Amino acid sequence: MELAQTPRARSLSVLVVDDNDVDVDVTTENLHAAWPGPVRVTRARDGAEAARSLERETFDVCLLDYHLGAESGIDVLRAARARGTDIPVVMLTADADHDVDVAASAAGADDYLDKCRSSPVILERAIRYAMSHRRGVRELREQNLELARVNLELERLDREKNVLLGMAAHDLRNPIGIVQSYAELLATSPELAGTEAAEILETMRRSCAHMTAMIDDLLDVSTIASGTLLLERRPCDLAEVVRGVVAQHTAMADAKKIVLELTCLPVPPVRIDPARFEQVMANLIANALKYSHAGTRVIVRVAPRGEDRVLVSVSDQGIGIAAEFLPRLFRPFERAQRAGTSGEKSTGLGLAIAQRVVEAHGGTIEVSSRSGEGSTFTVVLPVGGDADRVALSP
């Protein structure tokens, strides 16, 4: 640390805490010989007397002896720091002991000086360093306090953002749902079959469906961030839950001419929130179909993992994920800069939500993928457990 340049003519007020008269006389003599300006020395023989002096007066520096009869200078220093005393302190000792040096620094000393090697020059240097070091400590403390204040403000603003995000998403959902319903209703009219109007209505329907999915994801993100998303977990037949989600995506697979397969091995019950876990599986299966070409396969598998865990994997033969993107895949709004094989869009929130939900179930979600060779997402869950309710932490 670079030593601060103290004005050469400034006075110095020193509190010397030492029970040895000879050592005090030598220290005082060195102070007057070393310091260029006036020096005022106040002596205290023990910790109690030092505490009273510090209450009455303000000092530039304290020279504190390590040996103070029945008490230790380190104990005196700890007590002073605990009271909020912020004076620069140089610990003095006749023993050149590394352990004492370390203990003094841990207790709050700004420098350490061996009395046997002390001289006016060395003492002055130690005092200037202690004063400079203590200024740095104060500045760092102030910066930390300011950082804590800023963090609290950012947390407050983040909470407000989540509330506003939830409100905006909720208010948008209803009118978009109405538009989607009318588009679907009008598309059933026989008069519009095969017309340009029918194509426009289908485009409207797809756009509304995408917006609704995005709004649902935003609502989930807002709810998770606020810590108000509750999981109603209970023992479930995992294969049955997964089978239902696969059935929901059969039409999507048929439309893209993709074979959607399910393999279920016997597994014990797992404790999950069925609705939320269906959401996880729906995201993984929809993504696999979204990024796969016609004529390929998407395989969903349920199987045991050891004696106390089960896994669910979703494997595809699609476009895969670039290696450099894999570490960021589960971050919110990350979309791997890729579109579905039929131009499908993505909000970049589904996998982030899936990871939070899986982890709240005590599980893990992992991915293995190579660009152009497909991907496999694997969810591992613990078996057993009684019904409960847990909140996703922000």
C-alpha positions in Angstrom: 0.0 0.0 0.0 1.3 3.4 -0.9 1.8 5.6 2.2 -0.2 8.7 2.3 1.7 12.0 2.3 1.1 13.6 5.7 1.7 17.4 5.9 5.2 17.8 7.4 4.2 20.4 10.0 1.1 18.8 11.4 0.8 18.0 15.1 0.4 14.4 16.4 -1.7 13.3 19.3 -0.7 9.8 20.5 -2.2 7.5 23.1 0.5 5.1 24.5 -0.9 2.1 26.3 2.0 0.5 28.2 2.6 -0.4 31.8 6.4 -0.2 31.6 7.8 3.2 32.5 11.1 2.7 30.7 9.5 1.6 27.5 7.1 4.6 27.6 10.0 7.0 28.1 11.8 5.5 25.1 8.7 5.5 22.9 8.0 9.2 23.8 11.6 10.1 23.1 11.4 8.4 19.7 8.2 10.2 18.9 9.6 13.6 19.6 12.8 12.8 17.6 10.9 11.3 14.6 7.8 13.5 14.2 8.4 16.8 12.4 5.6 18.7 14.2 4.4 19.0 17.8 3.7 15.8 19.6 1.3 15.3 22.5 1.6 12.0 24.3 -1.1 10.6 26.7 -0.3 7.5 28.6 -2.6 4.7 29.8 -1.3 1.8 31.9 -4.1 -0.7 31.1 -7.2 -1.3 29.0 -9.6 0.4 31.4 -7.5 3.6 31.6 -7.1 3.5 27.8 -10.9 3.2 27.3 -11.4 6.3 29.6 -8.9 8.3 27.6 -10.5 7.4 24.3 -13.9 8.5 25.7 -12.5 11.9 26.7 -10.2 12.7 23.9 -9.5 12.2 20.2 -6.1 10.8 19.2 -4.4 10.4 15.8 -2.9 7.0 16.7 -2.6 4.5 19.5 0.7 2.7 20.4 -0.5 -0.4 22.2 1.8 -2.7 24.1 1.2 -6.5 23.7 2.1 -7.2 27.4 0.0 -5.3 29.9 0.4 -7.2 33.1 -2.6 -9.5 33.6 -4.2 -8.6 30.3 -3.1 -8.8 26.7 -2.9 -5.9 24.3 -4.9 -8.0 21.8 -7.8 -8.3 24.3 -7.7 -4.6 24.9 -7.8 -4.0 21.1 -10.7 -6.4 20.5 -12.7 -4.7 23.2 -11.9 -1.3 21.8 -12.9 -2.3 18.3 -16.1 -3.9 19.7 -17.0 -0.5 21.2 -16.6 1.1 17.8 -13.2 2.7 18.4 -11.7 3.4 15.0 -8.4 4.9 15.9 -5.2 3.7 14.0 -3.4 1.2 16.2 0.3 0.0 16.2 0.8 -3.1 18.3 4.2 -2.9 20.2 5.9 -6.0 21.6 9.4 -7.0 22.7 8.8 -10.5 21.2 9.3 -10.8 17.5 6.5 -13.4 17.2 4.8 -14.1 13.9 1.7 -15.6 15.7 1.3 -12.4 17.7 1.6 -10.3 14.5 -1.2 -12.4 12.9 -3.4 -12.3 16.0 -2.9 -8.5 16.3 -3.9 -8.0 12.6 -7.0 -10.2 13.1 -8.0 -8.2 16.2 -7.8 -4.9 14.2 -4.3 -3.6 14.5 -3.1 -1.5 11.6 0.6 -2.3 12.0 3.0 -4.3 14.3 6.3 -3.1 15.6 9.1 -5.0 17.4 10.3 -2.7 20.2 13.8 -4.2 20.1 14.2 -3.0 16.5 12.4 0.2 16.8 14.0 3.6 16.0 12.6 7.1 15.4 12.5 6.5 11.7 10.9 3.0 11.9 8.4 4.3 14.5 7.4 7.3 12.3 7.0 5.0 9.3 4.8 2.6 11.3 2.6 5.5 12.5 2.2 6.9 9.0 1.4 3.4 7.6 -1.2 2.7 10.4 -2.9 6.1 9.7 -3.0 5.4 6.0 -4.2 1.8 6.5 -7.0 3.0 8.8 -8.1 5.5 6.3 -8.3 2.7 3.7 -10.4 0.6 6.2 -12.8 3.4 6.8 -13.2 4.1 3.0 -13.8 0.4 2.4 -16.4 0.3 5.2 -18.2 3.3 3.7 -18.1 1.7 0.3 -19.5 -1.5 1.6 -22.3 0.4 3.4 -23.1 2.2 0.2 -23.0 -1.0 -1.7 -25.4 -2.6 0.8 -27.7 0.4 0.4 -27.7 0.2 -3.3 -28.3 -3.6 -3.2 -31.4 -3.0 -1.0 -32.6 -0.4 -3.4 -32.1 -2.8 -6.3 -33.9 -5.5 -4.5 -36.8 -3.1 -3.9 -36.9 -2.1 -7.6 -36.7 -5.8 -8.6 -39.7 -6.6 -6.5 -41.6 -3.7 -8.0 -40.6 -4.9 -11.5 -41.9 -8.3 -10.8 -45.2 -7.0 -9.5 -45.6 -4.7 -12.6 -44.5 -7.6 -14.9 -47.1 -9.9 -13.4 -49.8 -7.3 -13.6 -49.0 -6.4 -17.2 -48.9 -10.1 -18.3 -52.1 -10.8 -16.5 -53.9 -7.9 -18.1 -52.6 -8.9 -21.6 -53.7 -12.5 -21.3 -57.4 -12.0 -21.5 -57.7 -9.8 -24.6 -55.2 -12.0 -26.5 -57.2 -15.1 -25.5 -60.4 -13.4 -26.8 -58.7 -12.7 -30.2 -57.4 -16.3 -30.4 -60.9 -17.7 -29.6 -62.5 -15.5 -32.3 -59.8 -16.5 -34.9 -60.4 -20.2 -34.1 -64.2 -19.7 -34.3 -64.1 -17.9 -37.6 -61.7 -20.5 -39.1 -64.4 -23.2 -38.7 -66.7 -21.4 -41.2 -67.1 -23.5 -44.4 -67.2 -20.4 -46.5 -63.5 -19.6 -45.6 -62.0 -23.0 -46.3 -59.0 -22.7 -48.6 -59.2 -18.9 -48.8 -56.6 -16.3 -48.1 -58.8 -15.2 -45.1 -58.4 -18.7 -43.6 -54.6 -18.4 -43.9 -54.7 -15.0 -42.2 -56.9 -16.5 -39.4 -54.4 -19.3 -38.9 -51.5 -16.8 -38.7 -53.5 -14.9 -36.1 -54.2 -18.1 -34.1 -50.5 -19.1 -34.1 -49.4 -15.6 -33.1 -52.0 -15.5 -30.3 -50.9 -18.9 -29.1 -47.3 -17.9 -29.0 -48.2 -14.7 -27.1 -50.2 -16.6 -24.6 -47.4 -19.0 -24.0 -45.0 -16.1 -23.5 -47.4 -14.4 -21.1 -47.8 -17.6 -19.1 -44.0 -17.9 -18.9 -43.7 -14.3 -17.8 -46.3 -14.9 -15.1 -44.4 -17.9 -13.9 -41.1 -16.0 -13.8 -42.8 -13.1 -11.9 -44.3 -15.5 -9.4 -41.1 -17.4 -8.9 -39.1 -14.2 -8.4 -41.6 -13.0 -5.8 -41.3 -16.3 -3.9 -45.1 -16.9 -4.1 -45.1 -19.9 -6.4 -46.2 -22.9 -4.3 -45.7 -26.5 -5.2 -48.4 -29.0 -4.0 -46.2 -32.1 -3.9 -47.6 -35.6 -3.4 -46.6 -39.2 -4.2 -47.4 -39.8 -7.9 -47.0 -42.4 -10.6 -44.4 -40.7 -12.7 -45.0 -42.9 -15.8 -48.7 -42.0 -15.7 -47.9 -38.2 -15.6 -45.4 -38.5 -18.4 -47.7 -40.6 -20.5 -50.4 -37.9 -20.3 -48.0 -35.2 -21.5 -46.8 -37.4 -24.4 -50.4 -37.9 -25.5 -50.9 -34.2 -25.5 -48.1 -33.8 -28.0 -49.0 -36.6 -30.4 -50.8 -34.2 -32.7 -47.9 -31.8 -32.9 -45.6 -34.8 -33.7 -47.9 -36.1 -36.4 -48.2 -32.6 -37.9 -44.3 -32.5 -38.3 -44.1 -36.2 -39.3 -42.0 -37.0 -36.3 -42.2 -40.3 -34.4 -42.9 -39.7 -30.7 -42.1 -42.7 -28.6 -42.4 -43.5 -24.9 -40.6 -46.1 -23.0 -41.5 -46.7 -19.3 -39.7 -49.1 -17.0 -41.2 -49.8 -13.5 -40.3 -47.1 -11.0 -41.4 -46.3 -7.5 -43.6 -43.3 -6.7 -42.1 -39.9 -6.7 -43.2 -36.8 -4.8 -44.1 -34.1 -7.3 -46.6 -31.4 -8.1 -48.3 -33.1 -11.1 -49.4 -29.8 -12.8 -45.9 -28.2 -12.5 -44.1 -31.4 -13.5 -46.4 -31.7 -16.5 -45.3 -28.1 -17.4 -41.6 -29.2 -17.3 -42.2 -32.3 -19.5 -44.4 -30.3 -21.9 -41.5 -27.8 -22.4 -38.9 -30.5 -22.9 -41.1 -32.5 -25.4 -42.3 -29.4 -27.2 -38.7 -28.2 -27.6 -37.6 -31.7 -28.9 -40.4 -31.6 -31.5 -39.8 -27.9 -32.3 -36.1 -28.5 -33.2 -36.5 -31.8 -35.0 -37.0 -32.5 -38.7 -39.6 -34.6 -40.4 -38.8 -38.3 -40.4 -36.8 -38.3 -37.1 -37.7 -39.7 -33.7 -38.2 -38.1 -30.3 -37.9 -40.7 -27.5 -39.2 -40.1 -24.0 -37.9 -42.6 -21.4 -38.8 -43.2 -17.7 -36.4 -45.5 -15.8 -34.9 -46.1 -12.4 -31.5 -44.4 -11.5 -29.9 -46.5 -8.8 -32.0 -47.4 -5.8 -33.3 -44.0 -4.6 -33.8 -42.0 -7.8 -35.7 -42.1 -11.1 -35.0 -40.4 -14.4 -37.0 -39.0 -17.2 -35.2 -38.3 -20.5 -36.2 -36.7 -23.7 -34.0 -37.4 -26.7 -34.3 -36.0 -30.2 -32.4 -36.3 -33.5 -32.8 -32.6 -34.3 -30.5 -29.6 -34.9 -28.7 -29.8 -31.6 -27.2 -27.1 -29.5 -23.8 -25.4 -30.1 -21.2 -26.3 -27.4 -20.5 -22.7 -26.5 -24.1 -22.1 -25.7 -24.7 -25.1 -23.3 -23.4 -23.3 -20.2 -26.0 -20.5 -20.7 -28.9 -22.7 -21.7 -30.9 -22.5 -18.5 -30.6 -18.7 -18.1 -33.8 -16.7 -18.6 -34.3 -15.3 -22.1 -31.5 -17.4 -23.6 -32.7 -18.9 -26.9 -29.5 -20.4 -28.4 -30.0 -18.1 -31.4 -31.9 -20.8 -33.2 -35.5 -21.1 -34.6 -37.5 -24.3 -34.8 -37.3 -26.4 -38.0 -40.7 -25.0 -39.0 -39.9 -21.4 -37.9 -41.3 -21.8 -34.4 -40.5 -19.1 -32.0 -39.3 -19.3 -28.4 -39.6 -17.1 -25.3 -36.3 -18.2 -23.9 -38.0 -18.8 -20.5 -39.2 -22.4 -20.6 -35.9 -24.1 -19.6 -35.2 -21.6 -16.9 -38.6 -22.2 -15.4 -38.2 -26.0 -15.8 -34.8 -25.9 -14.0 -36.3 -24.0 -11.0 -39.3 -26.4 -10.8 -37.1 -29.5 -11.0 -34.7 -28.2 -8.3 -37.6 -27.4 -6.0 -38.5 -31.1 -6.3 -35.0 -31.9 -5.0 -34.0 -33.0 -8.5 -31.6 -32.0 -11.3 -31.9 -31.4 -15.0 -29.0 -31.8 -17.4 -28.5 -31.7 -21.1 -26.1 -33.3 -23.5 -26.0 -32.2 -27.1 -23.9 -31.7 -30.2 -24.7 -29.3 -33.0 -26.5 -31.1 -35.8 -26.8 -34.4 -33.9 -29.7 -33.8 -31.5 -30.1 -33.3 -27.8 -31.0 -35.3 -24.7 -32.5 -33.6 -21.6 -32.4 -35.7 -18.4 -34.4 -35.0 -15.3 -33.5 -37.0 -12.1 -35.8 -37.0 -9.1 -35.6 -38.6 -5.7 -38.1 -41.3 -4.9 -40.6 -41.4 -2.0 -41.6 -38.6 0.3 -44.9 -37.5 1.9 -47.2 -34.8 0.6 -46.2 -31.2 1.3 -46.2 -27.7 0.1 -43.1 -25.8 -0.8 -42.4 -22.3 -2.3 -39.9 -21.7 -5.0 -37.3 -19.4 -3.5 -36.5 -16.2 -5.6 
